[in-house]
Structures are given as structure tokens and as C-alpha cells.
């Protein structure tokens, strides 16, 4: 059965609580950043989780589904930012990700990751206020192309999740992606000597 409203409207409304909960955790962490080392430690949470999600969605996000996927921002940007801050790639937190077993769920998970771009400029400004100007390629998103890149992604979501069942799958995957990411931030960082 075809859904009454489009996927992008439904997913935004249906993930609002999970999104706000995660955003609150991230903002708290951002406010406590005092150095490049603090910022690199925060980025390790993003890297560990985004890298894990990318592996889970890889079988389903094909070039025919999302032709510009290879051009999109990914966890390698975070890794480069961590290294640019003078940190190493060890001490990564443990992560779990939702079960992704179809392309619609993969798009739901990718919605969370691509959506993080939209708040990226705010994060960059917060970091600048704290004197952090290095390692911001990930949060800088696509620069002036951020809006158009988001619209292309939304169009794919709306094209692929037409039925109520597909939208339910997409929304569930997105909510679980937010939830699993929140759990990563609940961990105490492991410091190796």
C-alpha cells in the first residue's frame, strides 16, 4: 500500500525524539572540548560508529541506488581529521549497529549519517569559538553543495520508500541508528598506555 506522505517527511517526524537525544549528547561533548586532543577523542566516537554503519550498509547502497555515493562524505574524512589533529587511530570505542538487511533500511541508516552534515556548520562554529580550527573537514560537509547533496539523497529516499511497510523499515532503521550511536557516547573512553 502506498504511503500517504513521502518518506522524508515521515522519517523526520518519526525520528525527532531519537535525533534530539543524540544531539544533546554531542553538544554536551562539544562544549567540553578544550584542545585538539579533546576534539580528536570526540571524533573517535564518530569514526568508530560511522565506519561500522558504512560496512553494514555497503551491500545495499549501490551506485544504481545512489549514483553519487562514492562522492559523499564518509568515515575516511573523520580519520583524516583525527590524524590532522595529531592523534592516532587507537583507543576506539566499541560499537553496535542495527541489523541492515535491505536497501530501505540502509537508506534509513544513511539518513542519520547524511543528516549529520546539516548540523555540521553549527559544530564548526562551536569549535571555532573554542579555538579549534583544525580537523573540520568532516563537519564542513559539502560546503556550498550541502543543500543540493541533501536534496538528492532525500529524492532517493522518497523514490525508494513508497509503501507503508518500506517507510516503517526505513524509520525503524533510522531510529535504531540514532539509538546505537547514543550508546557509543555512553561509554567511558578506553585509554591504552
C-alpha positions in Angstrom: 0.0 0.0 0.0 1.3 3.4 -1.0 2.1 5.7 2.0 0.0 8.9 2.4 3.1 11.1 2.8 6.6 10.9 1.5 9.4 9.1 3.3 11.5 12.2 4.0 8.6 13.9 5.9 7.7 10.7 7.8 11.3 9.9 8.8 12.0 13.4 10.0 8.9 13.4 12.2 9.3 9.8 13.4 12.9 10.2 14.4 12.7 13.6 16.1 13.0 12.2 19.7 16.0 10.0 18.9 17.6 12.8 17.0 17.2 15.3 19.8 18.5 12.8 22.4 21.7 12.1 20.3 22.2 15.8 19.6 22.1 16.6 23.3 24.9 14.2 23.9 27.0 15.5 21.1 26.5 19.1 22.1 27.5 18.3 25.7 30.7 16.7 24.5 31.4 19.6 22.1 31.0 22.1 25.0 33.7 20.3 27.0 36.3 20.4 24.2 39.3 22.5 25.3 42.1 21.2 23.0 42.8 19.4 19.7 43.2 16.2 21.8 39.7 16.6 23.3 38.3 17.1 19.8 40.2 14.1 18.4 38.8 12.0 21.2 35.2 13.0 20.3 35.9 12.3 16.6 36.9 8.8 17.5 33.3 8.1 18.6 32.1 9.4 15.2 34.7 7.4 13.3 34.1 4.1 15.1 30.4 4.3 14.6 30.2 5.7 11.1 32.8 3.2 9.9 30.8 0.4 11.4 27.5 1.6 9.8 29.2 2.1 6.4 30.2 -1.6 6.5 26.6 -2.6 7.4 25.0 -0.6 4.6 27.7 -1.3 1.9 25.9 -4.3 0.3 22.7 -2.3 -0.2 23.9 1.2 -1.1 24.8 0.6 -4.7 25.7 3.0 -7.5 22.4 2.3 -9.2 20.6 3.2 -6.0 22.6 6.3 -5.1 24.9 7.2 -8.0 26.9 9.8 -6.1 27.6 7.6 -3.0 31.3 7.5 -3.6 31.4 11.3 -3.7 29.7 11.6 -0.4 31.4 12.3 2.9 32.4 9.2 4.8 34.4 8.0 7.8 37.7 8.4 6.0 37.1 12.2 6.4 36.9 11.7 10.2 40.0 9.6 10.2 41.9 12.3 8.3 40.6 14.9 10.8 41.8 12.8 13.7 45.2 12.5 12.2 45.3 16.2 11.3 44.7 16.9 15.0 47.9 15.0 15.8 46.1 11.9 17.3 46.4 8.2 16.4 43.7 5.9 15.4 43.8 3.6 18.5 41.5 3.8 21.5 38.3 3.5 19.5 35.1 2.8 21.4 33.1 -0.4 20.9 30.1 0.0 18.6 27.0 -1.9 17.7 24.8 -1.1 14.7 21.2 -2.0 13.7 20.5 -5.0 11.6 20.5 -3.8 8.0 19.2 -6.4 5.6 17.7 -4.4 2.7 18.2 -1.2 0.8 15.4 0.7 2.5 16.9 0.0 6.0 20.3 1.0 4.6 18.8 4.3 3.4 17.3 4.8 6.9 20.8 4.4 8.5 22.3 6.6 5.9 19.7 9.2 6.6 21.3 9.6 10.1 24.8 9.9 8.7 23.9 12.3 5.8 21.7 14.3 8.2 24.7 15.0 10.4 26.0 17.2 7.6 23.1 19.6 8.1 24.3 20.5 11.6 27.9 20.4 10.7 28.3 24.1 10.1 27.0 24.8 13.6 29.5 22.3 15.0 32.3 24.0 13.1 31.3 27.4 14.6 31.1 25.9 18.1 34.6 24.5 17.7 35.9 27.9 16.3 34.6 29.7 19.4 36.7 27.3 21.5 39.8 27.9 19.3 39.6 24.6 17.4 40.1 25.2 13.6 41.9 22.0 12.5 40.3 18.7 11.7 36.9 20.0 10.5 36.7 18.5 7.0 34.0 16.0 8.1 31.7 18.6 9.7 32.3 21.0 6.8 30.1 18.7 4.8 29.9 19.5 1.1 30.3 23.3 1.5 28.0 25.2 -0.8 26.8 21.9 -2.3 25.4 20.7 1.1 21.8 21.6 0.3 21.8 20.1 -3.2 23.5 16.9 -2.0 20.9 16.6 0.8 18.1 17.1 -1.7 19.5 14.4 -4.0 19.6 12.0 -1.1 16.0 12.9 0.0 14.8 12.3 -3.5 16.3 8.8 -3.5 14.6 8.1 -0.1 11.3 9.3 -1.4 11.6 7.2 -4.6 12.6 4.0 -2.8 10.3 4.0 0.3 6.9 4.3 -1.3 4.8 1.8 0.7 3.9 2.0 4.4 6.0 -1.1 5.0 9.0 0.3 3.4 8.7 3.6 5.3 8.3 1.6 8.5 11.5 -0.3 7.8 13.3 2.9 6.9 12.1 4.8 10.0 12.9 1.8 12.3 16.5 1.6 10.9 17.0 5.4 11.4 15.7 5.3 15.0 17.9 2.3 15.8 20.9 4.1 14.1 20.4 7.1 16.3 19.9 4.9 19.4 23.0 2.8 18.8 25.1 6.0 18.2 23.8 7.4 21.5 25.0 4.2 23.3 28.5 4.8 21.9 28.6 8.1 23.8 27.5 6.4 27.0 30.9 4.6 27.1 33.8 5.8 29.1 36.7 6.1 26.6 39.3 3.3 26.9 42.8 4.7 27.1 45.6 2.4 26.2 49.1 3.1 27.6 
